Amino acid sequence: GRSGGAGVQTSELVYCAASGTVILREKRGLEAGCKAPQYSIHRGWLHMMLLATARERLGDDHVHCGHSFQSLEQTQDGVTAHFLVPSSSEEKKAPWHFTGKASFTGDFMVGADGLKSKVRAHLFPGEKAVFTGWRIYRGVLEIDSQIYDGKSMLLYGTGSAACVLYPVCERRRQAGKTLLNWGINCHNSILAPNLQGEPPEESWTRRVGKDEFVHLVDGWKFPEGSFKDPSIDFSKLIKDTPDGSITCYTLFDRDPTPVWTVGRVTLLGDAAHPLLPFGSQGAGQALLDVEALYTAMSSCKGDWKAGLKAYEAVRADAAGKVVLSNRGMGPTKLLKMFEDAVGTKTLAEQAQWVKENQEEIAGFSNDYRKNVSAESGHASTGASGRGTPFDGIMGFGKSPVLLVVDFCDAYTKPGSPWYCGDPACGVVGAVAQSVDVLAKMREKGLPVVFTRVVFNKDGLDKGSMFLRKVPTIACWTEDNPLTHICKEVLPIEGEDVMIKKCPGAFFGTPLLAHLISRGVDTVLLLG
């Protein structure tokens, strides 16, 4: 094909511990009986393939590279996008210094400009990205050896340092070599003190030295027989990666939005559903967007309004659930499950645990893949009568937070259209019963988080599903005193208040990422 044999057809994914114990082996793509193959390919080569195909199908006059989106304008007649462009050959080497300008007008616009989408920021200003406490170190090198059959992927490591390794070039594989892509996802808590905390900026291109993280994999072993050269370990691979080529990707989390389309502009890919990489779903979900948009536009036969509406209806909710599901670390959580159970045990004890729990282990991965388009939920018990890993009850943890949901004057002020004074089930009674609980949490110095429902006064939230369901609350803007938190449970200094525009406290807010960054393991609810 156009890749010239660059992409490797992945045959299997092997989960293994830092001790070298194999936890699970799963077939992939055609090897698993799927109708389509799974490919691993260098990102740059894939981009060039897509660019060449676009030029071939659309014509060179309709493909413009080197344009930096700045703003857009919508009118009754169309949408115009404004860009900065290089005004000289020298500026082409430094896109952040572009001084030229260009504009394009069309019937509608698709913003597919990635994780830090300027189009999304234009449609939904003020959104905040929250640092998750994780960062990924990445590298690529060529080695004179192969992982198993040369088409295998390894998911490898511990609950706080998970690594993935896979080949990205078929030509090298056929020559008995491997162009190996590796990445290690490290939590703040295991890094040096000077690296901990929130980084100064969100970046995935920062060049780093190996000394930042190579010590974290000292003593790690690959599974026996995984590499034809037994002298290879992860430390050696990192050290052999060319100096100056390793990058660090700090993971920031963004909330899904139930609305992708505003007027003539819609979103696609990470711009629509910014995904954390734990579930390796970014490219796959973007391709599902493309398919849905193509199908919607084709079936609507030139009615772009109906097409964008149909596209959003098919994809927005499903992709939003994948965003939330990936926050649970996706299938990489299997490494933590192993570590918690037998991480410090002998190799024999680890192997025995894997043998005894193979059904649950396989179920863990299968559940993620089956439910990747839905929120993480309670897994059902299989026909064997044995539960999955989700069937256990954890009880209270060691780091709780009290979440006080929507105790506002709209519900507690007599005369308010939304007054809920029923002593049996009303908000007035709930507030009264919550005062002592709040006092106890503060007495013990435990964190408290409040939520409020507040909409933009300029009408930008008019597409909210909440407002469509309850249009009377459109007046709940910041200057409406009924949105204020009840005086009986007012936040004190240092307590966080989350603004939300949906019924759920976790949907459309940075709440989950906020709790994860604070190490919270138990949520107590009032509201």
C-alpha positions in Angstrom: 0.0 0.0 0.0 0.9 3.7 0.2 2.9 3.0 3.4 5.4 1.0 1.4 5.2 -1.7 4.0 5.8 0.7 6.9 3.0 -0.5 9.2 3.3 -3.7 11.2 0.2 -5.9 11.5 0.0 -6.5 15.2 -0.5 -10.1 16.2 -0.8 -10.0 20.0 -0.7 -7.9 23.1 1.2 -9.4 26.0 0.7 -8.0 29.5 3.7 -8.6 31.8 4.9 -7.5 35.2 8.2 -5.8 35.9 9.5 -9.1 37.3 9.0 -10.7 33.8 5.9 -12.7 34.8 3.5 -12.9 31.9 0.0 -12.0 33.1 -2.1 -12.3 29.9 -1.6 -12.8 26.2 -4.3 -11.6 23.8 -4.5 -12.1 20.0 -5.0 -8.9 18.0 -6.4 -7.9 14.6 -6.6 -10.7 12.0 -5.0 -13.1 14.5 -8.0 -12.6 16.8 -10.4 -13.3 14.0 -11.3 -9.6 13.4 -12.4 -8.6 9.9 -9.7 -5.8 9.8 -6.1 -5.9 10.8 -4.5 -3.8 13.6 -1.5 -1.8 12.5 1.3 -0.2 14.4 3.0 2.6 12.4 5.2 5.6 13.0 2.9 8.6 13.5 4.9 10.8 11.1 4.6 8.2 8.3 0.9 7.9 8.9 0.5 11.7 8.7 2.3 11.7 5.3 0.1 8.9 4.0 -3.0 10.8 5.0 -1.7 14.0 3.4 -0.8 12.3 0.2 -4.3 10.7 0.0 -6.0 14.0 0.7 -4.1 15.7 -2.1 -4.8 12.9 -4.5 -8.6 12.9 -3.8 -9.2 16.7 -3.2 -6.5 18.2 -5.4 -3.5 20.3 -4.3 -5.6 23.5 -4.5 -7.8 22.3 -1.7 -5.1 21.2 0.8 -3.2 24.0 2.6 -0.4 23.1 5.0 1.4 25.5 7.4 -1.8 27.4 8.5 -2.3 28.3 12.1 -6.0 28.8 13.1 -6.7 32.0 14.9 -10.4 32.8 14.9 -13.7 32.3 13.1 -16.9 34.2 12.2 -20.3 32.9 11.5 -23.1 34.7 9.6 -26.3 33.7 8.0 -24.5 33.0 4.7 -21.5 30.9 6.0 -18.5 30.6 8.3 -15.1 32.2 7.8 -11.9 30.8 9.4 -8.9 33.1 9.8 -5.3 31.8 9.8 -1.7 32.9 10.2 0.6 31.7 7.5 4.3 32.0 6.7 5.1 35.1 4.8 8.7 34.0 3.9 10.7 30.8 3.5 12.4 31.5 6.9 9.0 31.7 8.7 8.1 28.2 7.4 10.8 26.9 9.9 9.2 28.7 12.9 5.3 28.5 12.8 5.0 30.4 16.0 6.4 33.5 14.2 4.0 33.5 11.3 3.0 37.0 10.1 1.0 36.4 7.0 -2.8 36.0 7.0 -5.3 33.9 5.1 -9.0 33.3 5.4 -11.4 30.7 4.0 -15.2 30.7 3.8 -17.6 27.7 3.6 -21.1 26.5 4.4 -19.8 24.7 7.6 -16.5 24.0 9.3 -15.1 20.9 11.1 -12.5 21.7 13.8 -10.2 18.6 14.0 -7.2 20.5 15.4 -6.4 18.2 18.2 -6.1 18.1 22.0 -5.4 21.9 22.5 -8.0 22.8 19.9 -8.3 26.5 19.2 -11.7 25.9 17.5 -13.0 24.2 20.6 -11.7 27.1 22.7 -13.5 29.5 20.5 -16.8 27.6 20.8 -16.4 27.0 24.5 -14.2 29.6 26.1 -12.9 29.3 29.6 -12.5 25.5 29.7 -9.7 24.4 32.0 -7.3 21.5 31.6 -6.3 19.7 34.8 -3.0 18.0 35.3 -3.5 14.3 36.1 -0.3 13.6 38.0 1.0 11.4 35.1 3.6 12.0 32.4 4.8 9.8 29.5 8.4 9.5 28.4 8.7 8.4 24.8 11.5 7.1 22.5 12.2 5.3 19.3 15.3 3.2 18.4 16.4 0.4 16.1 17.5 -2.9 17.6 18.9 -6.1 16.0 16.3 -8.2 17.8 12.5 -8.7 17.8 9.7 -9.1 20.4 8.4 -12.7 20.0 7.3 -13.0 16.3 8.3 -9.4 15.6 4.6 -8.3 15.5 3.9 -8.4 19.2 3.2 -5.5 21.7 4.2 -5.5 25.3 2.3 -3.7 28.0 4.7 -3.9 30.9 5.5 -2.6 34.3 3.7 -1.6 37.5 0.7 0.4 38.7 2.8 3.6 38.9 5.1 3.1 35.9 3.4 1.3 33.0 5.3 0.9 29.7 4.3 -0.1 26.2 6.7 -1.3 23.5 5.9 -2.2 19.9 7.4 -2.3 16.4 6.5 0.4 13.9 8.2 -0.7 10.7 7.4 -3.9 8.6 10.5 -3.5 6.4 12.7 -3.6 9.5 10.8 -6.6 10.8 11.4 -8.5 7.5 15.1 -7.8 7.9 15.1 -9.3 11.3 15.3 -6.0 13.1 12.9 -3.8 15.0 12.2 -0.1 14.8 10.9 0.0 18.4 8.6 2.6 19.8 8.5 2.7 23.6 6.7 4.8 26.2 6.7 4.8 30.0 3.8 6.4 31.9 5.0 7.5 35.3 3.1 8.9 38.2 4.3 12.0 40.0 4.7 10.1 43.3 7.7 8.1 42.0 9.6 10.9 40.3 12.3 13.0 41.9 11.0 15.8 44.2 12.0 18.5 41.8 9.9 17.0 39.1 6.8 16.5 41.2 3.8 18.8 41.1 2.1 20.5 38.2 4.4 21.2 35.2 4.7 24.9 34.1 3.0 24.1 30.8 1.2 21.4 28.9 3.6 19.9 26.4 4.3 16.7 24.5 7.5 17.8 22.8 9.7 18.7 25.7 13.1 17.0 25.2 14.4 15.4 28.3 17.5 13.6 29.6 17.4 9.9 30.5 18.4 10.6 34.0 14.9 11.9 34.8 13.4 8.4 34.7 15.8 5.6 33.7 16.5 4.6 37.3 12.8 3.8 37.7 13.2 0.6 35.7 16.4 -0.7 37.3 16.0 -4.4 37.8 13.0 -4.8 35.5 13.1 -8.0 33.4 11.4 -8.9 30.2 9.6 -12.2 30.0 11.8 -15.1 29.2 12.0 -15.6 25.4 10.3 -12.3 24.6 13.5 -11.0 22.9 15.8 -13.2 20.9 18.7 -11.4 22.5 18.4 -12.3 26.2 20.8 -9.5 27.2 18.1 -6.8 26.4 16.3 -5.2 29.3 14.4 -2.0 29.5 17.3 0.0 31.0 19.4 -1.0 28.0 16.7 0.1 25.5 16.4 3.5 27.2 20.2 4.0 27.3 20.6 3.0 23.7 17.9 5.4 22.5 19.7 8.4 20.8 20.5 11.3 23.1 18.2 14.3 22.6 15.4 12.3 21.0 13.4 11.4 24.1 10.3 13.5 24.8 8.0 14.0 27.8 4.3 14.2 27.4 2.5 15.7 30.5 -1.0 14.4 30.8 -3.7 17.0 31.3 -7.4 16.0 31.4 -10.3 17.8 29.8 -14.0 17.1 30.3 -16.2 15.8 27.6 -18.9 18.2 26.3 -22.3 16.9 25.2 -22.5 19.6 22.5 -20.1 19.5 19.6 -21.9 21.7 17.1 -22.5 25.5 17.5 -24.1 26.9 14.4 -22.1 26.0 11.4 -19.1 24.7 13.3 -18.6 21.2 14.7 -15.7 19.3 16.3 -14.0 16.0 15.5 -11.3 13.8 17.1 -9.4 15.0 20.2 -10.9 18.5 19.6 -14.3 16.9 20.4 -13.4 14.3 22.9 -9.9 14.9 24.4 -8.7 11.5 25.5 -6.1 10.4 27.9 -3.9 7.7 26.3 -4.5 4.9 28.9 -6.9 3.0 26.6 -5.1 3.7 23.3 -8.4 5.0 21.9 -7.5 8.4 20.4 -7.0 7.5 16.7 -9.8 4.8 16.8 -12.4 7.2 18.2 -11.4 9.9 15.6 -11.9 7.4 12.8 -15.3 6.6 14.2 -16.1 10.3 14.1 -15.0 10.4 10.4 -17.2 7.5 9.5 -20.2 9.0 11.4 -19.7 12.4 9.8 -19.4 10.9 6.3 -22.5 8.8 6.8 -24.6 11.6 8.3 -23.6 14.0 5.5 -24.2 11.4 2.8 -27.7 10.5 4.1 -28.8 14.1 4.5 -28.0 14.9 0.8 -26.7 18.4 1.1 -28.6 19.5 4.2 -25.5 20.3 6.3 -27.6 21.4 9.3 -29.3 18.0 9.5 -26.0 16.3 8.8 -24.2 18.0 11.7 -27.1 17.3 14.0 -27.2 13.6 13.1 -23.4 13.3 13.5 -23.5 14.8 17.0 -26.4 12.6 18.0 -24.5 9.5 17.0 -21.0 10.3 18.5 -21.1 13.0 21.2 -22.5 10.9 24.1 -20.7 7.7 23.1 -17.3 9.4 22.8 -17.9 11.3 26.0 -18.3 8.0 27.9 -15.0 6.8 26.5 -13.3 9.9 27.8 -14.7 9.2 31.3 -13.9 5.5 31.0 -10.2 6.1 30.1 -9.8 8.1 33.3 -9.8 4.7 35.1 -6.5 3.9 33.2 -8.2 1.4 30.8 -6.6 -2.0 30.5 -3.3 -0.8 32.0 -5.0 -1.0 35.4 -4.4 -4.8 35.1 -0.8 -4.1 36.0 -1.8 -2.5 39.2 -4.2 -5.3 40.0 -1.3 -7.7 39.7 1.1 -5.5 41.7 -1.4 -5.1 44.5 -2.0 -8.9 44.7 1.5 -10.4 44.3 3.9 -7.7 43.3 6.3 -8.5 46.1 5.9 -12.3 45.9 8.3 -14.9 44.4 8.1 -15.7 40.7 6.6 -19.0 41.5 3.9 -17.4 43.6 3.2 -14.8 40.9 2.8 -17.6 38.3 0.5 -19.5 40.5 -1.7 -16.4 41.1 -1.9 -15.8 37.3 -3.0 -19.4 36.8 -5.6 -19.3 39.5 -7.1 -16.0 38.4 -6.9 -16.4 34.6 -10.7 -16.1 34.1 -10.8 -12.8 36.1 -7.7 -11.5 34.4 -9.1 -12.1 30.9 -12.5 -10.7 31.9 -10.8 -7.5 33.1 -9.4 -6.8 29.6 -12.5 -8.1 27.8 -14.8 -5.9 29.8 -12.9 -2.8 28.9 -12.9 -3.6 25.2 -16.6 -4.5 25.2 -17.6 -1.4 27.1 -15.2 1.1 25.6 -18.1 3.2 24.3 -19.9 3.2 27.7 -19.0 4.5 31.1 -17.3 2.1 33.5 -20.0 0.3 35.3 -20.7 -2.7 37.5 -19.7 -5.9 35.7 -22.2 -8.7 35.8 -21.5 -12.2 37.1 -20.8 -14.8 34.4 -22.5 -18.1 33.9 -19.9 -19.8 36.0 -21.1 -17.9 39.1 -17.7 -16.4 39.6 -17.6 -12.6 39.7 -15.3 -10.2 37.8 -12.8 -8.0 39.5 -15.5 -5.3 39.8 -17.6 -7.4 42.1 -15.6 -6.7 45.2 -16.5 -4.1 47.9 -13.6 -1.9 48.9 -15.2 0.0 51.8 -13.8 3.4 53.0 -10.4 4.4 52.0 -7.8 6.6 53.7 -8.3 9.8 51.8 -11.9 10.9 51.7 -13.6 14.0 50.3 -17.1 15.4 51.0 -18.9 16.4 47.8 -21.8 18.8 48.5 -24.0 18.9 45.3 -26.1 21.9 44.4 -27.3 23.1 47.8 -28.4 26.5 46.4 -31.0 29.1 47.3 -33.1 28.2 44.3 -34.2 25.1 46.2 -34.4 26.5 49.7 -35.8 30.1 49.4 -39.6 30.2 49.9 -41.2 31.8 46.8 -38.5 30.5 44.4 -40.1 28.6 41.4 -37.8 25.7 42.3 -38.4 25.6 46.1 -38.1 22.1 47.5 -39.5 22.4 51.1 -41.1 19.0 51.4 -39.8 17.7 54.9 -39.8 14.1 53.6 -37.7 14.6 50.5 -37.0 18.3 49.9 -33.7 20.1 49.7 -34.6 22.2 52.8 -34.5 19.2 55.0 -31.5 17.8 53.3 -29.5 21.0 54.0 -30.5 20.9 57.7 -29.4 17.3 58.0 -26.0 18.1 56.3 -24.8 20.8 58.6 -23.4 18.4 61.3 -21.7 16.2 58.6 -20.0 19.3 57.1 -18.9 20.4 60.6 -17.4 17.0 61.3 -15.4 16.9 58.1 -14.0 20.4 58.7 -13.2 19.5 62.3 -11.0 16.6 61.1 -9.4 18.8 58.4 -10.8 16.8 55.5 -11.4 18.4 52.1 -14.8 19.5 51.0 -15.9 20.3 47.4 -19.1 22.1 46.4 -20.9 22.3 43.1 -23.2 24.9 41.6 -25.2 25.1 38.4 -24.4 28.4 36.6 -25.0 29.2 32.9 -23.4 31.8 30.7 -25.4 35.0 30.4 -24.5 35.4 26.7 -26.5 32.3 25.8 -23.4 30.1 24.8 -24.9 27.3 26.8 -28.2 27.1 24.9 -27.2 23.8 23.4 -26.9 22.2 26.9 -29.0 19.0 27.2 -29.8 20.2 30.8 -31.3 23.4 29.4 -33.2 21.5 26.7 -34.8 19.4 29.4 -35.4 22.2 31.9 -35.4 25.5 29.9 -36.6 27.5 32.9 -33.2 27.4 34.5 -31.6 29.4 31.7 -31.8 32.3 34.1 -29.4 30.6 36.5 -26.5 32.9 35.7 -23.8 34.2 38.0 -25.7 37.4 38.8 -28.8 35.5 39.9 -28.8 35.2 43.7 -30.8 32.0 43.6 -27.6 30.2 42.3 -25.7 31.0 45.4 -24.9 28.2 47.9 -27.2 28.2 51.0 -25.9 30.2 54.0 -26.2 27.1 56.3 -23.5 25.3 54.3 -21.5 28.1 52.8 -17.9 27.1 51.7 -15.1 28.4 53.8 -11.6 29.6 52.6 -9.7 26.8 50.9 -12.8 24.8 49.9 -13.3 24.3 46.1 -16.5 25.1 44.2 -17.1 23.5 40.8 -19.3 25.1 38.3 -21.4 22.7 36.3 -23.8 22.9 33.4 -25.2 19.3 33.5 -27.1 17.4 36.2 -24.2 15.1 37.2 -21.4 16.5 39.2 -18.8 14.5 37.3 -20.0 15.1 33.8 -18.7 18.2 32.0 -16.6 19.3 35.0 -12.9 18.8 36.0 -14.1 17.2 39.2 -12.8 13.7 38.6 -9.4 14.8 37.5 -9.3 17.2 40.5 -10.0 14.3 42.9 -7.4 12.1 41.3 -4.7 14.7 41.5 -5.4 15.1 45.2 -5.2 11.4 45.8 -8.8 11.0 46.9 -10.0 7.3 47.3 -13.4 7.8 48.9 -16.2 10.3 48.0 -19.0 11.1 50.5 -22.0 12.7 48.9 -24.4 15.3 50.2 -27.1 16.8 48.0 
